[in-house]
Amino acid sequence: SFPHLEPPVFLDEDTVRDLLTWDTLVPIIEGAMRAASDKKTISVVQPPRTIMPVPTTDGFLMTMPGFSGGDNALACKVVTAFPKNSDKGLATINATILLFDPTTGRLAMIMEANEVTAWRTAAASVVATKHLSSDTNILAILGSGIQAKSHALAMNNSFNFTQIRVWSRNLSSAQSMCEFLKEYGTEVVVFKSGEECVKDADVIVTATYATSPILRLAWVKPGVHINAIGAGVNHHSELDEHLYRHSVIYTDTMASAKVELQGLAEFGVKIEGEIGDIVAGHITPNRRDITVFHSLGMAVEDAVTAKLVYDKYRVNQQSEDSPKAQT
């Protein structure tokens, strides 16, 4: 599937978005999560991400290399975060993926990857929700950024929610999100309070940069499933201490969790295991528990998503180049 003589392809965000669908991506992410947790075959390689500060601008550059043998996917995502860009009207976070031919090491594709990050993260939450939630009637989303939007679209596509609710500290941003989702046929109800938004919700998504809790134990019902996506570097700040202590917590990768979620130990909380182990049947969750999926993101998710995009692009190009397409 990798031509040896062609130059690398460059794909922008709009092209990437047009080539992705939830129905094709979610099963691939589910398979990648399972493979990443399989310590016997070791078909997935993803070393810890490296983070290099850029002190002159308060920014940083992060690299996330990953390989999936089962998907024939070898890639590296490079992410830059420059907070001061917002003063210039520029995006604060920019991601790029380099996709390589795993047989020869040749560069096959360069792609803008903010969309990939949003899509693969939401797809992983769909997988977690599929295996951990007891009901999927009411979905509550706390946040109104790109992750909140992608989660609304992914969840609406994958489950039969009767109501999708949104709360954001920025009410106008939540209303804009509501209008955006209407264009995709997804109806959303905006709430003015986080507590009211999550009342009786079966599934909750937290996708904010909150530095103090925005979700409390007293607000949620027994058996709720929570996908904790946001909070930036301090991944465990969105949920309150009591909620953690009364929840069963899973993550995507224990290797990253030992570093990025070590603050949970202060609450006397341990992580039960990886979603991939549940997918493989090695762990059987109790769906009556309050469950939390702590999404940290894996390089292999980026790699398999990039490979999916590349394969679809190649198929489209071959269709356009065929004699039948030219007549």
C-alpha positions as semicolon CSV with decimal commas, in nm:
position;residue;x (nm);y (nm);z (nm)
1;S;0,000;0,000;0,000
2;F;0,309;0,226;0,006
3;P;0,442;0,316;-0,342
4;H;0,823;0,332;-0,345
5;L;0,877;0,603;-0,605
6;E;0,614;0,864;-0,524
7;P;0,697;1,177;-0,319
8;P;0,531;1,224;0,022
9;V;0,168;1,336;0,022
10;F;0,061;1,644;0,217
11;L;-0,294;1,656;0,357
12;D;-0,450;1,957;0,529
13;E;-0,711;1,949;0,806
14;D;-1,010;1,979;0,570
15;T;-0,896;1,684;0,359
16;V;-0,830;1,473;0,669
17;R;-1,179;1,551;0,801
18;D;-1,339;1,452;0,470
19;L;-1,158;1,116;0,471
20;L;-1,260;1,011;0,824
21;T;-1,584;0,847;0,937
22;W;-1,671;0,727;1,285
23;D;-1,795;0,389;1,160
24;T;-1,453;0,305;1,013
25;L;-1,239;0,470;1,280
26;V;-1,394;0,335;1,602
27;P;-1,326;-0,036;1,526
28;I;-0,967;0,047;1,429
29;I;-0,912;0,238;1,754
30;E;-1,071;-0,047;1,950
31;G;-0,829;-0,291;1,787
32;A;-0,533;-0,063;1,857
33;M;-0,630;-0,031;2,224
34;R;-0,654;-0,409;2,251
35;A;-0,320;-0,462;2,076
36;A;-0,150;-0,198;2,294
37;S;-0,257;-0,389;2,606
38;D;-0,141;-0,727;2,470
39;K;0,191;-0,787;2,643
40;K;0,242;-1,130;2,479
41;T;0,260;-1,049;2,108
42;I;0,401;-0,695;2,145
43;S;0,270;-0,584;1,806
44;V;0,253;-0,224;1,930
45;V;0,554;-0,007;2,012
46;Q;0,504;0,340;2,161
47;P;0,781;0,484;2,380
48;P;0,696;0,759;2,630
49;R;0,625;1,094;2,469
50;T;0,904;1,349;2,486
51;I;0,828;1,707;2,588
52;M;1,082;1,979;2,514
53;P;1,023;2,328;2,654
54;V;1,083;2,635;2,439
55;P;1,166;2,880;2,721
56;T;1,181;3,195;2,509
57;T;0,809;3,169;2,429
58;D;0,669;2,959;2,717
59;G;0,588;2,698;2,455
60;F;0,679;2,333;2,416
61;L;0,732;2,073;2,146
62;M;0,618;1,714;2,201
63;T;0,690;1,401;1,997
64;M;0,482;1,082;1,996
65;P;0,623;0,797;1,782
66;G;0,417;0,481;1,744
67;F;0,402;0,154;1,550
68;S;0,124;-0,103;1,503
69;G;0,232;-0,422;1,328
70;G;-0,124;-0,540;1,281
71;D;-0,214;-0,218;1,099
72;N;0,117;-0,176;0,914
73;A;0,130;0,174;1,062
74;L;0,447;0,362;1,156
75;A;0,413;0,730;1,244
76;C;0,530;1,014;1,464
77;K;0,311;1,300;1,579
78;V;0,479;1,631;1,655
79;V;0,278;1,876;1,867
80;T;0,364;2,235;1,950
81;A;0,184;2,435;2,218
82;F;0,243;2,810;2,227
83;P;-0,007;2,975;2,467
84;K;0,086;3,329;2,359
85;N;-0,042;3,255;2,007
86;S;-0,392;3,343;2,126
87;D;-0,281;3,708;2,153
88;K;-0,200;3,698;1,781
89;G;-0,524;3,527;1,680
90;L;-0,337;3,202;1,607
91;A;-0,404;2,848;1,725
92;T;-0,222;2,770;2,048
93;I;-0,180;2,399;1,967
94;N;-0,066;2,263;1,630
95;A;-0,011;1,898;1,549
96;T;0,152;1,731;1,249
97;I;0,186;1,360;1,174
98;L;0,461;1,200;0,967
99;L;0,355;0,859;0,829
100;F;0,628;0,621;0,714
101;D;0,644;0,301;0,511
102;P;0,728;0,048;0,787
103;T;0,910;-0,173;0,534
104;T;1,151;0,085;0,395
105;G;1,128;0,375;0,642
106;R;1,046;0,617;0,360
107;L;0,822;0,913;0,441
108;A;0,481;0,854;0,281
109;M;0,266;1,136;0,414
110;I;0,271;1,461;0,609
111;M;-0,063;1,561;0,753
112;E;-0,203;1,836;0,971
113;A;-0,323;1,648;1,277
114;N;-0,544;1,857;1,504
115;E;-0,842;1,677;1,349
116;V;-0,675;1,339;1,395
117;T;-0,621;1,411;1,765
118;A;-0,984;1,513;1,812
119;W;-1,120;1,213;1,620
120;R;-0,902;0,942;1,772
121;T;-0,957;1,074;2,125
122;A;-1,335;1,071;2,081
123;A;-1,322;0,727;1,921
124;A;-1,131;0,593;2,223
125;S;-1,402;0,735;2,450
126;V;-1,665;0,558;2,240
127;V;-1,478;0,230;2,294
128;A;-1,458;0,292;2,670
129;T;-1,826;0,386;2,686
130;K;-1,923;0,074;2,492
131;H;-1,748;-0,148;2,747
132;L;-1,818;0,043;3,070
133;S;-2,155;0,221;3,051
134;S;-2,475;0,062;3,178
135;D;-2,711;0,294;2,987
136;T;-2,682;0,543;2,702
137;N;-2,990;0,763;2,732
138;I;-2,854;1,098;2,853
139;L;-2,508;1,230;2,758
140;A;-2,362;1,532;2,939
141;I;-2,056;1,714;2,806
142;L;-1,864;1,962;3,021
143;G;-1,665;2,185;2,786
144;S;-1,719;2,343;2,445
145;G;-1,387;2,316;2,260
146;I;-1,276;2,089;1,977
147;Q;-1,274;1,779;2,201
148;A;-1,624;1,852;2,329
149;K;-1,750;1,887;1,971
150;S;-1,581;1,571;1,846
151;H;-1,714;1,374;2,144
152;A;-2,069;1,494;2,078
153;L;-2,045;1,384;1,715
154;A;-1,880;1,050;1,793
155;M;-2,119;0,961;2,076
156;N;-2,425;1,064;1,876
157;N;-2,308;0,846;1,586
158;S;-2,233;0,541;1,802
159;F;-2,517;0,536;2,058
160;N;-2,888;0,616;2,070
161;F;-2,883;0,901;2,321
162;T;-3,223;1,061;2,372
163;Q;-3,061;1,385;2,494
164;I;-2,718;1,546;2,465
165;R;-2,643;1,823;2,714
166;V;-2,360;2,076;2,721
167;W;-2,225;2,306;2,989
168;S;-1,930;2,542;2,959
169;R;-1,793;2,819;3,176
170;N;-1,820;3,025;2,858
171;L;-2,193;3,025;2,781
172;S;-2,154;3,186;2,439
173;S;-1,900;2,918;2,345
174;A;-2,150;2,647;2,446
175;Q;-2,419;2,813;2,235
176;S;-2,179;2,832;1,938
177;M;-2,107;2,462;1,982
178;C;-2,480;2,396;1,977
179;E;-2,514;2,581;1,646
180;F;-2,211;2,400;1,502
181;L;-2,352;2,057;1,592
182;K;-2,691;2,140;1,440
183;E;-2,519;2,152;1,101
184;Y;-2,428;1,786;1,155
185;G;-2,780;1,691;1,262
186;T;-2,686;1,666;1,630
187;E;-2,927;1,842;1,867
188;V;-2,774;1,968;2,191
189;V;-2,929;2,136;2,497
190;V;-2,717;2,403;2,669
191;F;-2,726;2,417;3,051
192;K;-2,619;2,713;3,264
193;S;-2,492;2,495;3,551
194;G;-2,263;2,194;3,547
195;E;-2,459;2,034;3,829
196;E;-2,787;2,055;3,637
197;C;-2,618;1,938;3,318
198;V;-2,496;1,609;3,468
199;K;-2,808;1,533;3,676
200;D;-2,931;1,180;3,587
201;A;-2,678;1,157;3,300
202;D;-2,573;0,803;3,203
203;V;-2,250;0,912;3,035
204;I;-2,043;1,224;3,112
205;V;-1,752;1,371;2,916
206;T;-1,522;1,626;3,082
207;A;-1,319;1,814;2,821
208;T;-1,191;2,134;2,980
209;Y;-0,869;2,295;3,102
210;A;-1,009;2,319;3,456
211;T;-0,752;2,343;3,733
212;S;-1,010;2,271;4,006
213;P;-1,300;2,022;4,008
214;I;-1,594;2,081;3,775
215;L;-1,760;1,745;3,850
216;R;-1,854;1,624;4,199
217;L;-1,968;1,293;4,345
218;A;-2,284;1,451;4,489
219;W;-2,400;1,547;4,137
220;V;-2,380;1,209;3,961
221;K;-2,602;0,905;3,977
222;P;-2,487;0,551;4,067
223;G;-2,350;0,358;3,772
224;V;-2,262;0,665;3,565
225;H;-1,970;0,633;3,323
226;I;-1,729;0,928;3,292
227;N;-1,481;0,993;3,012
228;A;-1,221;1,231;3,159
229;I;-1,045;1,394;2,865
230;G;-0,918;1,736;2,965
231;A;-0,735;1,926;3,237
232;G;-0,414;1,963;3,038
233;V;-0,098;1,862;3,224
234;N;-0,275;1,801;3,555
235;H;-0,503;1,530;3,416
236;H;-0,692;1,457;3,738
237;S;-0,809;1,808;3,830
238;E;-1,155;1,796;3,665
239;L;-1,307;1,543;3,910
240;D;-1,330;1,592;4,283
241;E;-1,152;1,372;4,536
242;H;-1,472;1,206;4,664
243;L;-1,575;1,108;4,311
244;Y;-1,239;0,941;4,255
245;R;-1,265;0,749;4,579
246;H;-1,607;0,610;4,483
247;S;-1,514;0,522;4,123
248;V;-1,340;0,240;3,940
249;I;-1,076;0,399;3,717
250;Y;-0,941;0,275;3,385
251;T;-0,698;0,432;3,141
252;D;-0,563;0,372;2,791
253;T;-0,200;0,313;2,891
254;M;-0,070;0,229;3,237
255;A;0,282;0,335;3,135
256;S;0,168;0,695;3,083
257;A;-0,070;0,681;3,380
258;K;0,218;0,605;3,620
259;V;0,366;0,941;3,524
260;E;0,069;1,161;3,434
261;L;-0,181;1,035;3,693
262;Q;0,054;0,984;3,987
263;G;-0,135;1,257;4,174
264;L;-0,424;1,013;4,219
265;A;-0,214;0,829;4,476
266;E;-0,263;1,128;4,704
267;F;-0,633;1,037;4,715
268;G;-0,553;0,673;4,788
269;V;-0,690;0,579;4,446
270;K;-0,548;0,311;4,218
271;I;-0,611;0,249;3,849
272;E;-0,788;-0,079;3,779
273;G;-0,640;-0,141;3,433
274;E;-0,642;-0,054;3,065
275;I;-0,943;-0,038;2,834
276;G;-0,758;-0,273;2,598
277;D;-0,765;-0,543;2,869
278;I;-1,143;-0,506;2,891
279;V;-1,175;-0,528;2,511
280;A;-0,965;-0,848;2,518
281;G;-1,181;-0,997;2,795
282;H;-0,901;-1,003;3,054
283;I;-1,098;-0,771;3,285
284;T;-1,474;-0,788;3,340
285;P;-1,603;-0,455;3,470
286;N;-1,905;-0,420;3,696
287;R;-2,139;-0,185;3,508
288;R;-2,315;-0,094;3,835
289;D;-1,998;0,088;3,947
290;I;-1,926;0,451;3,879
291;T;-1,653;0,415;3,617
292;V;-1,397;0,665;3,490
293;F;-1,197;0,636;3,169
294;H;-0,892;0,857;3,204
295;S;-0,791;0,929;2,846
296;L;-0,423;1,017;2,815
297;G;-0,390;0,951;2,443
298;M;-0,162;0,698;2,274
299;A;0,077;0,735;1,983
300;V;-0,054;0,413;1,831
301;E;-0,399;0,576;1,803
302;D;-0,243;0,853;1,596
303;A;-0,052;0,601;1,383
304;V;-0,351;0,382;1,294
305;T;-0,571;0,687;1,228
306;A;-0,308;0,835;0,997
307;K;-0,277;0,502;0,814
308;L;-0,656;0,489;0,771
309;V;-0,655;0,841;0,626
310;Y;-0,365;0,755;0,394
311;D;-0,531;0,436;0,268
312;K;-0,856;0,620;0,195
313;Y;-0,665;0,895;0,016
314;R;-0,486;0,637;-0,200
315;V;-0,812;0,463;-0,290
316;N;-0,967;0,795;-0,390
317;Q;-0,664;0,887;-0,601
318;Q;-0,667;0,551;-0,779
319;S;-1,038;0,593;-0,854
320;E;-0,977;0,937;-1,003
321;D;-0,681;0,811;-1,207
322;S;-0,860;0,506;-1,348
323;P;-0,966;0,515;-1,716
324;K;-1,330;0,480;-1,612
325;A;-1,304;0,789;-1,391
326;Q;-1,153;0,988;-1,677
327;T;-1,424;0,911;-1,934
